[in-house]
Amino acid sequence: MSLVISKDQANINREQGIAKVQESTEVACPGWTDIALNAVIAFAKSHEHFLTEEVREYCHEFVPEPRDARAWGAVIRRAVKTNIISFDQDMRLHVLPIYHQSPYGNH
């Protein structure tokens, strides 16, 4: 027996999971999301294309490590939603999403 859910439900589940991890991270380290977002902004200014893992490596020494590495997902999604960075549509052949500084970001 297999469980099949709709794409809409999968998106809802993803957003709920991201929110839950972000909330847990903020309880453990208040302000972590903003600290991490500022690090993403700094990193994006000096890197044309990058992976989330590269941002995490860059931030290792000055952004506290979250209890759950998935907390970075909320930060990256916020950076995309606010046009700080954008998904590179030309790099879809990569298994992992590649981001770049958004031409519309003014941060």
C-alpha atoms as an extended CHARMM CRD file, in Angstrom:
* protein
*
       107  EXT
         1         1  MET       CA              0.0000000000        0.0000000000        0.0000000000  PROA      1               0.0000000000
         2         2  SER       CA              1.3940000000        3.3840000000       -0.9290000000  PROA      2               0.0000000000
         3         3  LEU       CA              0.3800000000        6.8410000000        0.1540000000  PROA      3               0.0000000000
         4         4  VAL       CA             -0.0250000000        9.3680000000       -2.6390000000  PROA      4               0.0000000000
         5         5  ILE       CA             -0.5690000000       13.0330000000       -1.8830000000  PROA      5               0.0000000000
         6         6  SER       CA             -1.2610000000       15.8970000000       -4.2280000000  PROA      6               0.0000000000
         7         7  LYS       CA              1.3680000000       18.4290000000       -5.2000000000  PROA      7               0.0000000000
         8         8  ASP       CA             -0.6080000000       21.0730000000       -3.2980000000  PROA      8               0.0000000000
         9         9  GLN       CA             -0.5800000000       18.9470000000       -0.1440000000  PROA      9               0.0000000000
        10        10  ALA       CA              3.1310000000       18.2640000000       -0.5680000000  PROA      10              0.0000000000
        11        11  ASN       CA              3.7550000000       22.0200000000       -0.7850000000  PROA      11              0.0000000000
        12        12  ILE       CA              1.6590000000       22.6110000000        2.3410000000  PROA      12              0.0000000000
        13        13  ASN       CA              3.5640000000       19.8850000000        4.1930000000  PROA      13              0.0000000000
        14        14  ARG       CA              6.9010000000       21.3940000000        3.0890000000  PROA      14              0.0000000000
        15        15  GLU       CA              5.9250000000       24.8850000000        4.2640000000  PROA      15              0.0000000000
        16        16  GLN       CA              4.6950000000       23.5390000000        7.5960000000  PROA      16              0.0000000000
        17        17  GLY       CA              7.9190000000       21.5980000000        8.0700000000  PROA      17              0.0000000000
        18        18  ILE       CA             10.0440000000       24.6480000000        7.2730000000  PROA      18              0.0000000000
        19        19  ALA       CA              8.0140000000       26.7760000000        9.6980000000  PROA      19              0.0000000000
        20        20  LYS       CA              8.3130000000       24.1620000000       12.4580000000  PROA      20              0.0000000000
        21        21  VAL       CA             12.1090000000       23.9270000000       12.1060000000  PROA      21              0.0000000000
        22        22  GLN       CA             12.4500000000       27.7150000000       11.9700000000  PROA      22              0.0000000000
        23        23  GLU       CA             10.3040000000       28.1410000000       15.0920000000  PROA      23              0.0000000000
        24        24  SER       CA             12.3340000000       25.5420000000       16.9720000000  PROA      24              0.0000000000
        25        25  THR       CA             15.5720000000       27.2400000000       15.9120000000  PROA      25              0.0000000000
        26        26  GLU       CA             14.3230000000       30.6480000000       17.0610000000  PROA      26              0.0000000000
        27        27  VAL       CA             13.3310000000       29.2260000000       20.4540000000  PROA      27              0.0000000000
        28        28  ALA       CA             16.8080000000       27.7450000000       20.9060000000  PROA      28              0.0000000000
        29        29  CYS       CA             18.6260000000       30.8200000000       19.5380000000  PROA      29              0.0000000000
        30        30  PRO       CA             16.4630000000       33.9520000000       19.3090000000  PROA      30              0.0000000000
        31        31  GLY       CA             17.3130000000       36.0480000000       16.2600000000  PROA      31              0.0000000000
        32        32  TRP       CA             19.1070000000       33.2140000000       14.4860000000  PROA      32              0.0000000000
        33        33  THR       CA             17.1020000000       33.6000000000       11.2650000000  PROA      33              0.0000000000
        34        34  ASP       CA             18.0290000000       37.2780000000       10.9290000000  PROA      34              0.0000000000
        35        35  ILE       CA             21.6920000000       36.5630000000       11.7250000000  PROA      35              0.0000000000
        36        36  ALA       CA             21.7620000000       33.8280000000        9.0960000000  PROA      36              0.0000000000
        37        37  LEU       CA             19.9290000000       35.9920000000        6.5430000000  PROA      37              0.0000000000
        38        38  ASN       CA             22.4980000000       38.7670000000        6.9780000000  PROA      38              0.0000000000
        39        39  ALA       CA             25.2240000000       36.2040000000        6.3610000000  PROA      39              0.0000000000
        40        40  VAL       CA             23.4730000000       35.0730000000        3.1530000000  PROA      40              0.0000000000
        41        41  ILE       CA             23.3470000000       38.7110000000        2.0150000000  PROA      41              0.0000000000
        42        42  ALA       CA             27.0700000000       39.1660000000        2.6840000000  PROA      42              0.0000000000
        43        43  PHE       CA             27.9360000000       35.9020000000        0.9340000000  PROA      43              0.0000000000
        44        44  ALA       CA             25.7780000000       36.6580000000       -2.1180000000  PROA      44              0.0000000000
        45        45  LYS       CA             27.4980000000       40.0050000000       -2.6360000000  PROA      45              0.0000000000
        46        46  SER       CA             30.7990000000       38.2750000000       -3.2860000000  PROA      46              0.0000000000
        47        47  HSD       CA             29.7150000000       35.0660000000       -5.0480000000  PROA      47              0.0000000000
        48        48  GLU       CA             28.1090000000       34.9290000000       -8.4640000000  PROA      48              0.0000000000
        49        49  HSD       CA             26.6220000000       31.4340000000       -8.0360000000  PROA      49              0.0000000000
        50        50  PHE       CA             26.4630000000       29.3020000000       -4.9250000000  PROA      50              0.0000000000
        51        51  LEU       CA             24.8800000000       26.3740000000       -3.1510000000  PROA      51              0.0000000000
        52        52  THR       CA             23.2580000000       26.5750000000        0.2690000000  PROA      52              0.0000000000
        53        53  GLU       CA             26.0090000000       24.2860000000        1.5510000000  PROA      53              0.0000000000
        54        54  GLU       CA             28.6220000000       26.8700000000        0.5250000000  PROA      54              0.0000000000
        55        55  VAL       CA             26.8120000000       29.5570000000        2.5200000000  PROA      55              0.0000000000
        56        56  ARG       CA             26.7030000000       27.2600000000        5.5420000000  PROA      56              0.0000000000
        57        57  GLU       CA             30.4380000000       26.5950000000        5.2550000000  PROA      57              0.0000000000
        58        58  TYR       CA             31.1400000000       30.3410000000        4.9790000000  PROA      58              0.0000000000
        59        59  CYS       CA             28.9950000000       31.0810000000        8.0370000000  PROA      59              0.0000000000
        60        60  HSD       CA             30.4050000000       28.2870000000       10.1820000000  PROA      60              0.0000000000
        61        61  GLU       CA             32.5820000000       30.5650000000       12.3240000000  PROA      61              0.0000000000
        62        62  PHE       CA             30.1900000000       33.4640000000       12.9530000000  PROA      62              0.0000000000
        63        63  VAL       CA             26.6290000000       32.1240000000       12.7220000000  PROA      63              0.0000000000
        64        64  PRO       CA             25.6410000000       29.7070000000       15.4930000000  PROA      64              0.0000000000
        65        65  GLU       CA             25.0540000000       26.1850000000       14.2130000000  PROA      65              0.0000000000
        66        66  PRO       CA             21.3010000000       25.4520000000       14.3500000000  PROA      66              0.0000000000
        67        67  ARG       CA             20.1990000000       22.2280000000       16.0300000000  PROA      67              0.0000000000
        68        68  ASP       CA             18.6590000000       21.2160000000       12.7170000000  PROA      68              0.0000000000
        69        69  ALA       CA             20.5050000000       22.0790000000        9.4920000000  PROA      69              0.0000000000
        70        70  ARG       CA             17.1320000000       22.3120000000        7.7380000000  PROA      70              0.0000000000
        71        71  ALA       CA             16.7550000000       25.7290000000        9.4130000000  PROA      71              0.0000000000
        72        72  TRP       CA             18.8400000000       27.0590000000        6.5210000000  PROA      72              0.0000000000
        73        73  GLY       CA             15.9230000000       26.2130000000        4.2260000000  PROA      73              0.0000000000
        74        74  ALA       CA             13.7780000000       28.8980000000        5.8470000000  PROA      74              0.0000000000
        75        75  VAL       CA             16.5870000000       31.4270000000        5.4850000000  PROA      75              0.0000000000
        76        76  ILE       CA             17.1970000000       30.6360000000        1.8100000000  PROA      76              0.0000000000
        77        77  ARG       CA             13.4560000000       30.7170000000        1.0320000000  PROA      77              0.0000000000
        78        78  ARG       CA             13.1550000000       34.1090000000        2.7580000000  PROA      78              0.0000000000
        79        79  ALA       CA             16.1250000000       35.4170000000        0.7560000000  PROA      79              0.0000000000
        80        80  VAL       CA             14.4600000000       34.2450000000       -2.4720000000  PROA      80              0.0000000000
        81        81  LYS       CA             11.0330000000       35.6450000000       -1.5340000000  PROA      81              0.0000000000
        82        82  THR       CA             12.5480000000       39.0580000000       -0.7620000000  PROA      82              0.0000000000
        83        83  ASN       CA             14.6410000000       39.0870000000       -3.9730000000  PROA      83              0.0000000000
        84        84  ILE       CA             17.9760000000       39.0050000000       -2.1750000000  PROA      84              0.0000000000
        85        85  ILE       CA             18.9110000000       35.9210000000       -4.1780000000  PROA      85              0.0000000000
        86        86  SER       CA             17.2040000000       33.9510000000       -6.9040000000  PROA      86              0.0000000000
        87        87  PHE       CA             17.2230000000       30.4190000000       -8.2070000000  PROA      87              0.0000000000
        88        88  ASP       CA             19.3910000000       30.1290000000      -11.2920000000  PROA      88              0.0000000000
        89        89  GLN       CA             17.0620000000       28.7580000000      -13.9570000000  PROA      89              0.0000000000
        90        90  ASP       CA             19.9800000000       28.0830000000      -16.3000000000  PROA      90              0.0000000000
        91        91  MET       CA             21.5640000000       25.6520000000      -13.8630000000  PROA      91              0.0000000000
        92        92  ARG       CA             18.6700000000       23.1720000000      -13.5950000000  PROA      92              0.0000000000
        93        93  LEU       CA             20.8870000000       20.2510000000      -14.5660000000  PROA      93              0.0000000000
        94        94  HSD       CA             22.4620000000       20.3520000000      -11.1260000000  PROA      94              0.0000000000
        95        95  VAL       CA             20.9910000000       18.0990000000       -8.4940000000  PROA      95              0.0000000000
        96        96  LEU       CA             21.1490000000       20.8520000000       -5.8510000000  PROA      96              0.0000000000
        97        97  PRO       CA             19.6020000000       24.2930000000       -6.3700000000  PROA      97              0.0000000000
        98        98  ILE       CA             22.0820000000       26.9750000000       -7.3310000000  PROA      98              0.0000000000
        99        99  TYR       CA             21.3800000000       30.5420000000       -6.2860000000  PROA      99              0.0000000000
       100       100  HSD       CA             22.8100000000       33.8860000000       -7.2550000000  PROA      100             0.0000000000
       101       101  GLN       CA             22.4640000000       37.4260000000       -6.0550000000  PROA      101             0.0000000000
       102       102  SER       CA             19.2440000000       38.8310000000       -7.4100000000  PROA      102             0.0000000000
       103       103  PRO       CA             19.5710000000       41.8080000000       -9.7350000000  PROA      103             0.0000000000
       104       104  TYR       CA             16.5260000000       43.2000000000       -7.9310000000  PROA      104             0.0000000000
       105       105  GLY       CA             17.9530000000       42.8700000000       -4.4310000000  PROA      105             0.0000000000
       106       106  ASN       CA             18.9450000000       46.1550000000       -2.9110000000  PROA      106             0.0000000000
       107       107  HSD       CA             20.4550000000       44.8260000000        0.3060000000  PROA      107             0.0000000000
